[in-house]
Amino acid sequence: MGGFFGIAGTQDCTAELFYGTDYHSHLGTKRGGLAVSGPAGMQRFIHDITNAQFRSKFDSDLHKLQGTIGLGIISDYEDQPLLIGSHLGTYAIVTVGRINNIPELAARAFRMRATHFSEMSGGEINPTELVATLINQEATFEDGIAHAQQQIDGSCSLLIMTPRCLYAARDRYGRTPVVLGRKDGAYAVSMESSAFPNLDYEHVRDLGPGEVVRITPGGIEQLRPPGADLRICAFFWVYFGYPSSCYEGVNVETARYRCGAMLAERDDVAVDIVAGIPDSGVGHAIGYANRAG
């Protein structure tokens, strides 16, 4: 799993990017990364967060970062964000999802005799670098993202940062959530709506499956409309999601209460006590206990 957060604004975004990304720490366990675009160009830091909290690893980096556009990532395995130089220009990219056909896509790219993969870990190709390779095969970011989504078997939501804007895309079937927020002078994109309130962002809307938007300090422009086939992963409500987040208009904790209540309705066992296994199980247990009396 994993989670990302991005900002495009008129003021320095470093502090908000730091906290917005940290609000996704429950979605990943291995790697964390931040990148900003500002007067010094694109700056990036990646750290191992296996045995330490995200905040403790990145706190000393904040004074080195300055920019009005930025993105951050919490990742399970691969190093991100990646900085890519291509005919589209220099950009940073992060991805969240699962790509089932990496060997086939890599072999197809090699046959073009115009690419290589450098972000190797344990002999495996970094999925984010593979996605960048697919994007670079087209003439624009918009077409490149669409091309990548069509080629990928599985799920891939992504953020791209250029010197002037962010591109955000939800995976083709909407398996992972991507939500948009705004406040005076800035727009944000997140995988958890719960990242917005403490940073004073107002929830705008969720991206639809396969939808692509461009985000600038001045607003959000839809580049590709959403598809009709939504298959969001129900496990976000059951386990992955933060209790105060909402996906497709349904609050996580409320969904867990309902699941526990429906389990109690169908259960014919004489129950003495209900115990919630933290953290996600607590809501289910409360829902069960309340309905069972």
Stockholm file with secondary structure:
# STOCKHOLM 1.0

chainA/1-293         MGGFFGIAGTQDCTAELFYGTDYHSHLGTKRGGLAVSGPAGMQRFIHDITNAQFRSKFDSDLHKLQGTIGLGIISDYEDQPLLIGSHLGTYAIVTVGRINNIPELAARAFRMRATHFSEMSGGEINPTELVATLINQEATFEDGIAHAQQQIDGSCSLLIMTPRCLYAARDRYGRTPVVLGRKDGAYAVSMESSAFPNLDYEHVRDLGPGEVVRITPGGIEQLRPPGADLRICAFFWVYFGYPSSCYEGVNVETARYRCGAMLAERDDVAVDIVAGIPDSGVGHAIGYANRAG
#=GR chainA/1-293 SS CEEEEEEEESSCCHHHHHHHHHTTGGGCSSEEEEEEEETTEEEEEEEECSSSCHHHHHGGGGGGCCCSEEEEEEESSSCCCEEEEETTEEEEEEEEEEETTHHHHHHHHHHTTSCCCCCEETTEECHHHHHHHHHTTSSSHHHHHHHHHHHCSEEEEEEEECSSCEEEECCTTCCSCCEEEEETTEEEEESCGGGSGGGTCEEEEECCTTCEEEEETTEEEEEECCCSCCCCCTHIIIIISCTTCEETTEEHHHHHHHHHHHHHHHCCSCCSCCCCCTTTHHHHHHHHHHHHC
#=GC SS_cons         CEEEEEEEESSCCHHHHHHHHHTTGGGCSSEEEEEEEETTEEEEEEEECSSSCHHHHHGGGGGGCCCSEEEEEEESSSCCCEEEEETTEEEEEEEEEEETTHHHHHHHHHHTTSCCCCCEETTEECHHHHHHHHHTTSSSHHHHHHHHHHHCSEEEEEEEECSSCEEEECCTTCCSCCEEEEETTEEEEESCGGGSGGGTCEEEEECCTTCEEEEETTEEEEEECCCSCCCCCTHIIIIISCTTCEETTEEHHHHHHHHHHHHHHHCCSCCSCCCCCTTTHHHHHHHHHHHHC
//
